């Protein structure tokens, strides 16, 4: 198991061991435990699970609660790919490059900064000056609007009747689907899809290439309105050639029922 625990887990374990007059040898955790506890190497969840199992008969549940919370959480360690000097007027310590497709701050997660540690090692002192989420799904920082932009846009709409600023800030739902492969369907199939039906091949008008079986696709009307998110049951080549069969099954319906007339 290569899921690494956060850096402060060792401090919690050391505190428990000291308070209970224990060590790795007494717990029969082996020399690998001692090496990891006394080095800068990260601790895996597998080793943390072993530690908790050995401590359970010795210490109370409240003491183990922080370790159990860490064990049952999901952690992701991103490795730094490039560190380079940046010419700027402000004194940032470093810049980190990650995968272009990486969201950097997943939903419900935290980012642990090591800026302070880097400053300590360099002997100059440092802290994290700024942390920004530069991309979320298809939306990047260039499309960012603040709450103040939204307030101003609503004010212009109410006072002057100008809805253009608000339309720039509030995007249509379909803009969130632009990274997904798309299938456009006949008007006669829309209400059936809104009612939870699977998409049959005869209901398809056109589709994008790159659809693979099992992938998530966006199903749209002829006007480009979002109808549903569906799971492709065949690749795009088969959809284009087949005369019948189930092309996709529903994952989530986006359009309210009754938007299009029922035609079956």
Secondary structure, 3 states (H helix, E strand, C coil): CCCECCCCHHHHHHHHHHHCCCCCCCCCCCHHHHHHHCCCCCCEHHHHHHHHHHHCCCCCHHHHHHHHHHHCCCCCCCCCCCCCCCCCCCCCCCCCCCCCCCCCCCCCCCCCCCHHHHHHHHCCCCCCCCCCCCEECCEEHHHCCCHHHHHHHHHHHHHHCCCHHHHHHCCCHHHHHCCCEEEEECHHHHHHHHCCCCEEHHHEEEECCCCCCCCEEEEECCCCCEEEEEEECCCHHHHHHCCCCEEEEEEEECCCCCCCCCCC
